[in-house]
Amino acid sequence: MPDSANTALVRRFYESRMAPEVIAETVAPDLVWDITPGFPGGGVYLGWDSVTRDFFGPLRPDFESLGTVPEHYYADADGHVFVLGHYHAETKSGHEADVRFIHLWTVRDGRIAGLVQAADSHVLQQALND
């Protein structure tokens, strides 16, 4: 079964590795980015500028690399795309971790309007604290 338009949009977001031109085309100005408590930087961020500055900004110094590996995409008829996958992280201290996640994306008017993330925060915290 081919991707729905919403799944294709979310897939494009992941595959772009946050390329600025793709972000400008895919992310709604009123984006709500909700990261599970216990995950580094857990909280709710409003707008891409806040996500970049307030979530990713403080997160970057702790990691040599941190990337998403989406594995399964599922969409519903209400503008949601569910993605199961894992983060692959390498900390500045050299520890590696694969951290399972589920992302629930909300697509509205052809743009990404929201993310609710749940992840195995304990695994990531162990890698950061070892």
PyMOL CGO cylinders between C-alpha atoms (Angstrom):
from pymol import cmd
from pymol.cgo import CYLINDER

trace = [
    CYLINDER, 0.00, 0.00, 0.00, 1.51, 3.36, -0.96, 0.3, 1, 1, 1, 1, 1, 1,
    CYLINDER, 1.51, 3.36, -0.96, 2.16, 6.04, 1.64, 0.3, 1, 1, 1, 1, 1, 1,
    CYLINDER, 2.16, 6.04, 1.64, -0.65, 8.42, 2.43, 0.3, 1, 1, 1, 1, 1, 1,
    CYLINDER, -0.65, 8.42, 2.43, 0.15, 12.09, 1.84, 0.3, 1, 1, 1, 1, 1, 1,
    CYLINDER, 0.15, 12.09, 1.84, 0.58, 12.52, 5.60, 0.3, 1, 1, 1, 1, 1, 1,
    CYLINDER, 0.58, 12.52, 5.60, 2.93, 9.56, 5.89, 0.3, 1, 1, 1, 1, 1, 1,
    CYLINDER, 2.93, 9.56, 5.89, 4.95, 10.83, 2.93, 0.3, 1, 1, 1, 1, 1, 1,
    CYLINDER, 4.95, 10.83, 2.93, 5.22, 14.25, 4.62, 0.3, 1, 1, 1, 1, 1, 1,
    CYLINDER, 5.22, 14.25, 4.62, 6.48, 12.77, 7.89, 0.3, 1, 1, 1, 1, 1, 1,
    CYLINDER, 6.48, 12.77, 7.89, 8.85, 10.44, 6.03, 0.3, 1, 1, 1, 1, 1, 1,
    CYLINDER, 8.85, 10.44, 6.03, 10.24, 13.47, 4.15, 0.3, 1, 1, 1, 1, 1, 1,
    CYLINDER, 10.24, 13.47, 4.15, 10.79, 15.26, 7.47, 0.3, 1, 1, 1, 1, 1, 1,
    CYLINDER, 10.79, 15.26, 7.47, 12.86, 12.34, 8.84, 0.3, 1, 1, 1, 1, 1, 1,
    CYLINDER, 12.86, 12.34, 8.84, 14.80, 11.79, 5.62, 0.3, 1, 1, 1, 1, 1, 1,
    CYLINDER, 14.80, 11.79, 5.62, 15.75, 15.46, 5.38, 0.3, 1, 1, 1, 1, 1, 1,
    CYLINDER, 15.75, 15.46, 5.38, 17.77, 15.26, 8.63, 0.3, 1, 1, 1, 1, 1, 1,
    CYLINDER, 17.77, 15.26, 8.63, 16.20, 18.64, 9.48, 0.3, 1, 1, 1, 1, 1, 1,
    CYLINDER, 16.20, 18.64, 9.48, 17.34, 20.45, 6.35, 0.3, 1, 1, 1, 1, 1, 1,
    CYLINDER, 17.34, 20.45, 6.35, 16.17, 24.06, 6.77, 0.3, 1, 1, 1, 1, 1, 1,
    CYLINDER, 16.17, 24.06, 6.77, 14.38, 24.21, 3.41, 0.3, 1, 1, 1, 1, 1, 1,
    CYLINDER, 14.38, 24.21, 3.41, 12.41, 21.04, 4.24, 0.3, 1, 1, 1, 1, 1, 1,
    CYLINDER, 12.41, 21.04, 4.24, 11.55, 22.33, 7.71, 0.3, 1, 1, 1, 1, 1, 1,
    CYLINDER, 11.55, 22.33, 7.71, 10.25, 25.55, 6.15, 0.3, 1, 1, 1, 1, 1, 1,
    CYLINDER, 10.25, 25.55, 6.15, 8.01, 23.55, 3.81, 0.3, 1, 1, 1, 1, 1, 1,
    CYLINDER, 8.01, 23.55, 3.81, 6.78, 20.86, 6.20, 0.3, 1, 1, 1, 1, 1, 1,
    CYLINDER, 6.78, 20.86, 6.20, 6.43, 22.36, 9.69, 0.3, 1, 1, 1, 1, 1, 1,
    CYLINDER, 6.43, 22.36, 9.69, 3.49, 24.54, 10.74, 0.3, 1, 1, 1, 1, 1, 1,
    CYLINDER, 3.49, 24.54, 10.74, 4.33, 27.85, 12.44, 0.3, 1, 1, 1, 1, 1, 1,
    CYLINDER, 4.33, 27.85, 12.44, 2.28, 26.84, 15.51, 0.3, 1, 1, 1, 1, 1, 1,
    CYLINDER, 2.28, 26.84, 15.51, 4.03, 23.47, 15.95, 0.3, 1, 1, 1, 1, 1, 1,
    CYLINDER, 4.03, 23.47, 15.95, 3.63, 21.81, 19.37, 0.3, 1, 1, 1, 1, 1, 1,
    CYLINDER, 3.63, 21.81, 19.37, 6.62, 19.51, 20.18, 0.3, 1, 1, 1, 1, 1, 1,
    CYLINDER, 6.62, 19.51, 20.18, 5.91, 17.38, 23.27, 0.3, 1, 1, 1, 1, 1, 1,
    CYLINDER, 5.91, 17.38, 23.27, 8.84, 15.33, 24.62, 0.3, 1, 1, 1, 1, 1, 1,
    CYLINDER, 8.84, 15.33, 24.62, 8.20, 12.75, 27.33, 0.3, 1, 1, 1, 1, 1, 1,
    CYLINDER, 8.20, 12.75, 27.33, 9.25, 13.63, 30.90, 0.3, 1, 1, 1, 1, 1, 1,
    CYLINDER, 9.25, 13.63, 30.90, 12.48, 11.92, 31.90, 0.3, 1, 1, 1, 1, 1, 1,
    CYLINDER, 12.48, 11.92, 31.90, 13.94, 12.24, 28.43, 0.3, 1, 1, 1, 1, 1, 1,
    CYLINDER, 13.94, 12.24, 28.43, 16.71, 14.87, 28.32, 0.3, 1, 1, 1, 1, 1, 1,
    CYLINDER, 16.71, 14.87, 28.32, 14.96, 18.15, 27.63, 0.3, 1, 1, 1, 1, 1, 1,
    CYLINDER, 14.96, 18.15, 27.63, 11.53, 16.63, 28.25, 0.3, 1, 1, 1, 1, 1, 1,
    CYLINDER, 11.53, 16.63, 28.25, 8.77, 19.22, 28.01, 0.3, 1, 1, 1, 1, 1, 1,
    CYLINDER, 8.77, 19.22, 28.01, 6.54, 21.04, 25.57, 0.3, 1, 1, 1, 1, 1, 1,
    CYLINDER, 6.54, 21.04, 25.57, 7.98, 23.44, 22.99, 0.3, 1, 1, 1, 1, 1, 1,
    CYLINDER, 7.98, 23.44, 22.99, 5.96, 25.81, 20.81, 0.3, 1, 1, 1, 1, 1, 1,
    CYLINDER, 5.96, 25.81, 20.81, 7.25, 26.57, 17.32, 0.3, 1, 1, 1, 1, 1, 1,
    CYLINDER, 7.25, 26.57, 17.32, 10.31, 25.33, 15.47, 0.3, 1, 1, 1, 1, 1, 1,
    CYLINDER, 10.31, 25.33, 15.47, 12.51, 28.15, 16.79, 0.3, 1, 1, 1, 1, 1, 1,
    CYLINDER, 12.51, 28.15, 16.79, 11.86, 26.99, 20.34, 0.3, 1, 1, 1, 1, 1, 1,
    CYLINDER, 11.86, 26.99, 20.34, 12.43, 23.34, 19.38, 0.3, 1, 1, 1, 1, 1, 1,
    CYLINDER, 12.43, 23.34, 19.38, 15.79, 24.23, 17.86, 0.3, 1, 1, 1, 1, 1, 1,
    CYLINDER, 15.79, 24.23, 17.86, 16.92, 26.61, 20.59, 0.3, 1, 1, 1, 1, 1, 1,
    CYLINDER, 16.92, 26.61, 20.59, 15.37, 25.16, 23.75, 0.3, 1, 1, 1, 1, 1, 1,
    CYLINDER, 15.37, 25.16, 23.75, 15.25, 21.42, 23.04, 0.3, 1, 1, 1, 1, 1, 1,
    CYLINDER, 15.25, 21.42, 23.04, 18.01, 20.56, 20.57, 0.3, 1, 1, 1, 1, 1, 1,
    CYLINDER, 18.01, 20.56, 20.57, 20.34, 23.37, 21.72, 0.3, 1, 1, 1, 1, 1, 1,
    CYLINDER, 20.34, 23.37, 21.72, 20.92, 22.02, 25.25, 0.3, 1, 1, 1, 1, 1, 1,
    CYLINDER, 20.92, 22.02, 25.25, 20.86, 18.41, 24.02, 0.3, 1, 1, 1, 1, 1, 1,
    CYLINDER, 20.86, 18.41, 24.02, 23.64, 18.71, 21.44, 0.3, 1, 1, 1, 1, 1, 1,
    CYLINDER, 23.64, 18.71, 21.44, 26.60, 19.26, 23.80, 0.3, 1, 1, 1, 1, 1, 1,
    CYLINDER, 26.60, 19.26, 23.80, 26.07, 15.84, 25.45, 0.3, 1, 1, 1, 1, 1, 1,
    CYLINDER, 26.07, 15.84, 25.45, 26.18, 13.84, 22.21, 0.3, 1, 1, 1, 1, 1, 1,
    CYLINDER, 26.18, 13.84, 22.21, 28.70, 13.05, 19.54, 0.3, 1, 1, 1, 1, 1, 1,
    CYLINDER, 28.70, 13.05, 19.54, 25.69, 11.96, 17.48, 0.3, 1, 1, 1, 1, 1, 1,
    CYLINDER, 25.69, 11.96, 17.48, 21.99, 11.43, 18.03, 0.3, 1, 1, 1, 1, 1, 1,
    CYLINDER, 21.99, 11.43, 18.03, 19.83, 10.30, 15.14, 0.3, 1, 1, 1, 1, 1, 1,
    CYLINDER, 19.83, 10.30, 15.14, 16.41, 8.87, 14.51, 0.3, 1, 1, 1, 1, 1, 1,
    CYLINDER, 16.41, 8.87, 14.51, 15.89, 5.54, 12.78, 0.3, 1, 1, 1, 1, 1, 1,
    CYLINDER, 15.89, 5.54, 12.78, 12.21, 5.26, 11.84, 0.3, 1, 1, 1, 1, 1, 1,
    CYLINDER, 12.21, 5.26, 11.84, 11.18, 1.67, 11.26, 0.3, 1, 1, 1, 1, 1, 1,
    CYLINDER, 11.18, 1.67, 11.26, 7.39, 1.49, 10.86, 0.3, 1, 1, 1, 1, 1, 1,
    CYLINDER, 7.39, 1.49, 10.86, 4.86, 4.09, 9.78, 0.3, 1, 1, 1, 1, 1, 1,
    CYLINDER, 4.86, 4.09, 9.78, 1.12, 3.90, 10.42, 0.3, 1, 1, 1, 1, 1, 1,
    CYLINDER, 1.12, 3.90, 10.42, -1.48, 6.54, 9.56, 0.3, 1, 1, 1, 1, 1, 1,
    CYLINDER, -1.48, 6.54, 9.56, -5.09, 7.07, 10.52, 0.3, 1, 1, 1, 1, 1, 1,
    CYLINDER, -5.09, 7.07, 10.52, -7.87, 9.02, 8.84, 0.3, 1, 1, 1, 1, 1, 1,
    CYLINDER, -7.87, 9.02, 8.84, -7.67, 11.86, 11.37, 0.3, 1, 1, 1, 1, 1, 1,
    CYLINDER, -7.67, 11.86, 11.37, -4.32, 13.36, 10.35, 0.3, 1, 1, 1, 1, 1, 1,
    CYLINDER, -4.32, 13.36, 10.35, -2.09, 11.28, 12.62, 0.3, 1, 1, 1, 1, 1, 1,
    CYLINDER, -2.09, 11.28, 12.62, 1.03, 9.38, 11.65, 0.3, 1, 1, 1, 1, 1, 1,
    CYLINDER, 1.03, 9.38, 11.65, 2.50, 6.93, 14.16, 0.3, 1, 1, 1, 1, 1, 1,
    CYLINDER, 2.50, 6.93, 14.16, 6.17, 6.08, 13.79, 0.3, 1, 1, 1, 1, 1, 1,
    CYLINDER, 6.17, 6.08, 13.79, 7.94, 3.31, 15.68, 0.3, 1, 1, 1, 1, 1, 1,
    CYLINDER, 7.94, 3.31, 15.68, 11.70, 3.36, 15.65, 0.3, 1, 1, 1, 1, 1, 1,
    CYLINDER, 11.70, 3.36, 15.65, 14.79, 4.05, 17.69, 0.3, 1, 1, 1, 1, 1, 1,
    CYLINDER, 14.79, 4.05, 17.69, 17.32, 6.74, 18.34, 0.3, 1, 1, 1, 1, 1, 1,
    CYLINDER, 17.32, 6.74, 18.34, 20.94, 5.80, 17.88, 0.3, 1, 1, 1, 1, 1, 1,
    CYLINDER, 20.94, 5.80, 17.88, 23.03, 7.84, 20.28, 0.3, 1, 1, 1, 1, 1, 1,
    CYLINDER, 23.03, 7.84, 20.28, 26.72, 8.20, 20.92, 0.3, 1, 1, 1, 1, 1, 1,
    CYLINDER, 26.72, 8.20, 20.92, 27.57, 10.32, 23.92, 0.3, 1, 1, 1, 1, 1, 1,
    CYLINDER, 27.57, 10.32, 23.92, 30.58, 12.61, 24.15, 0.3, 1, 1, 1, 1, 1, 1,
    CYLINDER, 30.58, 12.61, 24.15, 32.06, 10.09, 26.61, 0.3, 1, 1, 1, 1, 1, 1,
    CYLINDER, 32.06, 10.09, 26.61, 31.88, 7.37, 23.94, 0.3, 1, 1, 1, 1, 1, 1,
    CYLINDER, 31.88, 7.37, 23.94, 28.89, 5.35, 25.17, 0.3, 1, 1, 1, 1, 1, 1,
    CYLINDER, 28.89, 5.35, 25.17, 26.38, 4.15, 22.59, 0.3, 1, 1, 1, 1, 1, 1,
    CYLINDER, 26.38, 4.15, 22.59, 22.70, 3.42, 23.02, 0.3, 1, 1, 1, 1, 1, 1,
    CYLINDER, 22.70, 3.42, 23.02, 19.75, 2.42, 20.89, 0.3, 1, 1, 1, 1, 1, 1,
    CYLINDER, 19.75, 2.42, 20.89, 16.64, 3.92, 22.43, 0.3, 1, 1, 1, 1, 1, 1,
    CYLINDER, 16.64, 3.92, 22.43, 13.18, 2.82, 21.30, 0.3, 1, 1, 1, 1, 1, 1,
    CYLINDER, 13.18, 2.82, 21.30, 10.61, 5.52, 20.55, 0.3, 1, 1, 1, 1, 1, 1,
    CYLINDER, 10.61, 5.52, 20.55, 7.12, 6.08, 19.32, 0.3, 1, 1, 1, 1, 1, 1,
    CYLINDER, 7.12, 6.08, 19.32, 6.32, 9.39, 17.66, 0.3, 1, 1, 1, 1, 1, 1,
    CYLINDER, 6.32, 9.39, 17.66, 2.74, 10.50, 17.18, 0.3, 1, 1, 1, 1, 1, 1,
    CYLINDER, 2.74, 10.50, 17.18, 2.65, 13.22, 14.53, 0.3, 1, 1, 1, 1, 1, 1,
    CYLINDER, 2.65, 13.22, 14.53, -0.33, 15.43, 13.82, 0.3, 1, 1, 1, 1, 1, 1,
    CYLINDER, -0.33, 15.43, 13.82, -0.63, 16.77, 10.28, 0.3, 1, 1, 1, 1, 1, 1,
    CYLINDER, -0.63, 16.77, 10.28, -2.91, 19.70, 9.59, 0.3, 1, 1, 1, 1, 1, 1,
    CYLINDER, -2.91, 19.70, 9.59, -3.37, 21.41, 6.22, 0.3, 1, 1, 1, 1, 1, 1,
    CYLINDER, -3.37, 21.41, 6.22, -0.42, 19.56, 4.73, 0.3, 1, 1, 1, 1, 1, 1,
    CYLINDER, -0.42, 19.56, 4.73, 2.05, 20.57, 7.45, 0.3, 1, 1, 1, 1, 1, 1,
    CYLINDER, 2.05, 20.57, 7.45, 3.37, 18.97, 10.62, 0.3, 1, 1, 1, 1, 1, 1,
    CYLINDER, 3.37, 18.97, 10.62, 1.50, 20.62, 13.49, 0.3, 1, 1, 1, 1, 1, 1,
    CYLINDER, 1.50, 20.62, 13.49, 2.47, 18.41, 16.41, 0.3, 1, 1, 1, 1, 1, 1,
    CYLINDER, 2.47, 18.41, 16.41, 4.67, 15.70, 17.83, 0.3, 1, 1, 1, 1, 1, 1,
    CYLINDER, 4.67, 15.70, 17.83, 4.08, 13.65, 20.94, 0.3, 1, 1, 1, 1, 1, 1,
    CYLINDER, 4.08, 13.65, 20.94, 7.14, 11.54, 21.72, 0.3, 1, 1, 1, 1, 1, 1,
    CYLINDER, 7.14, 11.54, 21.72, 7.52, 8.64, 24.10, 0.3, 1, 1, 1, 1, 1, 1,
    CYLINDER, 7.52, 8.64, 24.10, 10.92, 6.98, 24.45, 0.3, 1, 1, 1, 1, 1, 1,
    CYLINDER, 10.92, 6.98, 24.45, 12.83, 4.62, 26.67, 0.3, 1, 1, 1, 1, 1, 1,
    CYLINDER, 12.83, 4.62, 26.67, 14.39, 7.48, 28.62, 0.3, 1, 1, 1, 1, 1, 1,
    CYLINDER, 14.39, 7.48, 28.62, 16.11, 5.16, 31.10, 0.3, 1, 1, 1, 1, 1, 1,
    CYLINDER, 16.11, 5.16, 31.10, 18.37, 3.68, 28.41, 0.3, 1, 1, 1, 1, 1, 1,
    CYLINDER, 18.37, 3.68, 28.41, 19.45, 7.13, 27.25, 0.3, 1, 1, 1, 1, 1, 1,
    CYLINDER, 19.45, 7.13, 27.25, 20.01, 8.38, 30.79, 0.3, 1, 1, 1, 1, 1, 1,
    CYLINDER, 20.01, 8.38, 30.79, 22.22, 5.33, 31.50, 0.3, 1, 1, 1, 1, 1, 1,
    CYLINDER, 22.22, 5.33, 31.50, 24.36, 6.09, 28.45, 0.3, 1, 1, 1, 1, 1, 1,
    CYLINDER, 24.36, 6.09, 28.45, 24.72, 9.72, 29.55, 0.3, 1, 1, 1, 1, 1, 1,
    CYLINDER, 24.72, 9.72, 29.55, 25.62, 8.80, 33.14, 0.3, 1, 1, 1, 1, 1, 1,
    CYLINDER, 25.62, 8.80, 33.14, 28.06, 5.95, 32.47, 0.3, 1, 1, 1, 1, 1, 1,
]
cmd.load_cgo(trace, "trace")
